[in-house]
Amino acid sequence: MATVFQNTGRIVSDRQIYLNELALADMAEPLGFESIWSVEHHFTDYTMCPDVVQFLSYMAGRTRNLKLGSMVVVLPWHDPMRVAEQISMLDQLSGGRMILGLGRGAGKVEFDGFRLDMGDSRELFVEYGEALLKGLESGVMEYAGKHYRQPATAIRPAPFKSFRGRTYAAAVSPESARIMAKLGVGLLIIPQKPWREVEKELREYNTLYREINGTNAPQPISAGWVFVDESEERARDMAMRYIGGYYRTVLDHYQFAGAHMKNQRGYEYYAKMNEKLAVYGDQKAIEFFADLQVYGTPEQVHGKILEIHRQTGNSGFVGVFSYAGMPHEEAARNVRLFARTVMPELQKFDAGAPIDRATPLPDHRFGHRFAIAAE
């Protein structure tokens, strides 16, 4: 499960949001979840977790076996040497429980706040990612690139366990997926585009990964916004209200409809989203996103998660249960019902078994054929 610390509309204080989300996070291990995740964002109500490694370090001390996932550390906003130290330290504190997720970011408000040019983000991500991943394997950070130059310097405490096979990166654009294959990392999938498009890009990524690395790519991890209720009608209503409400915050935070996205260097894929938003409007985009997520009765939620696996071959599913101003009591009920009714069935499932893709999913399950995405 993931906690994202949203304060939509500022109905309550930031302090109360933290109390609520930390209470949910404390439920993860007792309820039987295998991992806890959070995200990195800055400066707005969208997600108030500016340091995901700090949050995971806190959770490392409050848990015994729970794995700790970053979804994601946005590399262009950090000094890679400091990131390497933080990651190695968390892995030491937790006994090797970290799952490392990386990304390059797409929020203009965040790049502006850090006084960075968004146009450099792809090159920064590649250089920082190469330096970081090599450093975590060798214990020494050393790199000579266009943007990043680091003389050979030891990471202390030294990494004691390889991050290969437990490093993932968020990739929305096809260009980013190719970068991840070259870096040798798995993919973290956030459902935001038609599943057949995701499936096509995964095939291309898997082929390129094998060509470059000589081995099969790690199974991806998929995340999704979850609302489960015994009533199908209430689940649908609440999903449109809260999952739809979450996507409104995405549009506000990332400014996908903004003029800057039309010609932003390194974000050419997002210019297409800008055009589609102009054609379809916000409401269609919101409905499309909500229908890609996981909501319904326990049986429907279970089925949708297995459908996602059939499309992506993912090894795990990360659920977000509290978002868009959802009352804390509702979020806690959402988590508990999922843990009691859906999770036991999912944990019986072998995610590594061969996948039957013979029967295509009907198009109407996944809304209109346009993609609006965040990275």
N, C-alpha and C positions, 0 to 999 in steps of 0.2 A: 504494500500500500504506500501511497505518497501523500504527504501533507504539503500544501502549497501556500498557505498564509495569505489568502486573498482578503482584502478589506473593501469589497465592492460597496460603493456608496457611503462608506464611512459611517455606517449606522451605529457601530460601536467603536471603541478606542482601539488603537493598534495593540495596546497591552492586552485587551480582552481577546483579540484575535489570537495572540500568542498563547494565552492561557488555554483557549479552546483547542487550538491545533496541537499543542504539546500534550494535552489530555488524550486526543485521538492517537497521537504517536505512541503514547504509553500503552494503548490498547493492543498494539500490533502483535507483540510477542505473546502475551497471554491468550490472544484469540487464535493463534496458530499461523499468522502470516510468516513468510520466510524472510522478508526483507522490508526495510523502510527506506523511502526515497524522498528527496525534495529537489527543488529547482533553484537556479540563481537568477534573480532579477533585481533591478534597482530603480529607485526614484519615484515609483508610482504605486497606486493601490493594487495593481495587477498581481504582483507577488512580492511579498515583503521578506524575502530570504536573500539578503545580499551576500551571504557567505555560507554556501551549502556545506562546505567541509566543516565549518564550525558547528553547524547544526548536527551533522553526523557524528562529530566527536562527542557532543553532548549525549546523543543517543547510544553511542558505544559504551559510555559509562553507566547507562541505565538499563542495559540489556546484556544477555549472556551469549546468545547464539544468533541473534538477528543480523542478517547481512545489511550493509549500509551503502545505498546507491545514490550517486550524484546524477541528476537529470536536468541540467548538466552543469559542469564547470565551463564557463564561456571563456575560452583561452585568450582571445584578443584583448580582454579587459584586465589581464594579469601579467606579471613578470613570470616567465616559465620556471625560473629557478625557485621562486617562492612557492609556486604551485607544486613543484616536485617535493619540496620539503614538507609542505602541508599534507600531501597525499601519503608520503612515507611515514610521517608521524602518526596520522590517523590509522594506517595499517598496523603500525606497531602497537598503538593503544588498544586496538580492537582484536589483535591476534590474527590479522589477515582477513578481516571480514569485509573489506571495502570492494564495491563494484564501481569501477571508474567510468563515468559518462562524461563526454566532452562535446562541445559545440562551438559555433562561431558567432552566433547572435544575429538578430535582424531588427532590433529596436532602435530607431533613430534617436529616441530620447535618451537611451543608455549610452550610445556612442557619443552623442553630444555632451552628456554629463561627464564622461571620462575624457573629453577633448580629443576624440579619435575620429579619423576619417573612415566611414563605413566602407568606402571603396577599397580600403586596404585589408578588409577583414579576411578575405579568402587567403591571400598570401600570408597574412599573420598566422592564421589558423594552421596552415600547412607547415610553416617553419616552426612555430611553437609546438605543434603536435609531434613533429619529427624529433625535435630536441627532447621533449618531455618523455616520449615513449622509449627512445634509446637510453635516456638517462635513468629511467626507472629500471631498465634491464641491467645496465652496466654499473649503476651506482655513481656515475660521473656525468655531469652536464657539460657538454661541449658542442658548440655549433658555430658555423660561420655562414650566414645567409645575407640576403638583401636587407632584411629588417632586424634580424636578431643575431647578435654576435656574443658568444659566451665562451670565455676561456675555460679550460678544463677545471672544474670545481666539483668536489665531492658532495654528494647528498648525504647529510647527516641528520637524523639517524639513517643509516644505510637501508635501502629496501631489502627485505629478507625473503621475499616471495615474489615470483614473477607475476606481472599483470597481464600476460598473454592469456587470452581466453576469458578474461573478466574486464575487458575494456570495450566500451561501446561509444558510438557517436550518433548524435541526431543528424539526420540528413533528409531534407525535404526536397531540394532541387536535385535533378539527375547529376549535375556537376559535382555536388557535394558527395553523393554516393560513390562516384568514381574516386574522389579524394580519399574516402574512408577505406576503400579497397586497397589503395596504394599504401595507406598507413598501416594496414593489417589489423583493423579493428572491426568489431561487429556493429550492427546497426540497431539503433533505438528508434522504433517506429511510433509516431504519434498519429493516429488516424485522422487525416485531414483531406484526403483526396480519394477518388474512386478506387475501390480495392483492386480492380483489374490494372489500373495504372501502377499501383504499389507492387502488384505481382510482377508486372513487366520489368520494372526497375530493379526489383530484387533478383530476377533472373540475370539481368545484365551485370549487377554487382557481383553475384556469385561466380559468374563466368570470369570476370576480370580478376576477382580475388584469387581464383585457382591459378590463372595464368601468371599472376605476379608472385604469389606466395607459395605455390606448389602444394597447397592443402585446401580442403574445403573451408569456407567461411564459417565462423561461429553462427549458431542459430541466433536470429535476432531476438530482441526483447520488445514487446509491444505494450504500450500504455493506453489507458482509456478512461473516460469519465463515466462513472457508474452511478446508477440510481436503481435500487431494487425495492420492490414493494409486493406484498401479497396480492394487491389489486392491480390488474393490468391497466385499468383506466387511470388510476392515480399515478402509477409509474410513468405513464405517457405524459400526463399533465405536468408532473413535477420535473420530468426531463426537459420538456419544452421551456419550462420556467427557469430552471437552474442551469442545465447544460447549455440551453440557448442563451441564458444570461451570461454564462462564462464566455461564450464566443463573442458576445458584445464587448467584453473587456479585452479580448484578443484584438478585435478591430480597433478599439480605442488605443491600446498600448502600442501596437505595431504600425498603426497609421497606414495600412495597406492601400487605402484609397487616396493617400496623400500624393501630391504632385511629385514629391522627391523620389517615389518608387518607379516612376516612368523611365527615368534615365540613370538610375543608381548603378554605378560601376560595381560589378561582382554580384548583382542581384537581378540579372536579366530574367530569370524564371519568375520573379515576383512581379515584374512588369505585366506579365500575362494575367496574374491575379488582379492587378489594378484594373486592367481592361474588363475582366469578367465582373468585377464588383460594379463597375459603371453600367454594365448591361443588365445584370440580374438584381442588383441592389442588396442592401445589408440583410433584409429579412430572408431572402432565398438562401444566402450564404449561411445564416444562422441555422435554418431548418436543415440544410444539407449537413452541416457539422454535427448537429444533434443526432441525426439519423445514423451517423457513422459510429456513434458511441454505444455504450452498453447499458441499456435500461429495460425494465420489464419485471415480470414475476421472476422468482428464483429459477424456474425452469427456462424461461426465455433468456435470462442473463447467462445461464450456463451454456445454452445453445449458441448465443452470440459470441461468447468467448471461444468456443470450439470452432465456430466459423472463421473467426480471425486467425486461429491457428492453421486452419486448412488453407487459408489464403497466403499466410506469411511463413509458416513453419517455425513460429516463435517458440523459444524454450521457456518463456515465462510471461506472465501478464501482470502489469502494475496498475492497480486501480486507484483513481482519485475519487474520494467519497465526500469531500467537503469543498464547496466552491460557490462563488457568485452570491454571497450573502445568505446562504442556507443557514437556518438556525442550528446552533450546536446540537440541540437535542435531536433534530432530524438527521444530522450527519452521523451522530453516534448510533442512532437506530439503523441507518443505512449500512454502516460498517458491521454492526452486530448481526443483522439479518443475513448479509452476504457471508460472513464467517460461519454462521450456523447452518445455512442451507446450501450455499453454492460451493464454497471452498472445499468442503470434504469430498465432493464429487470431482472437482478439478484435480485434487491431489491424488486421486486414483488413476488419473490419465497419464499415459506415457507420451510425453512431448517429443521423444526421440524416435517414435515408431514411424514407419512409412506413412505418407499422407495420400489419401484418395482424393484426387482433384478431378475425377471424371465428370462429376455433375456440377455444371456452372451455377453460380448463384444468380438469382433473377435480378435484373437491373433495378427494379423499383425498390428493392431493399435499401439502396444506397443513394437515393435522391438524384438530383440533377447532375448532369455530366460537366461539372466545372470544379476546379480545385482552388481552395483558398487555404493558405497554409502559413504556419509560423515555424521558424527554425531557431 
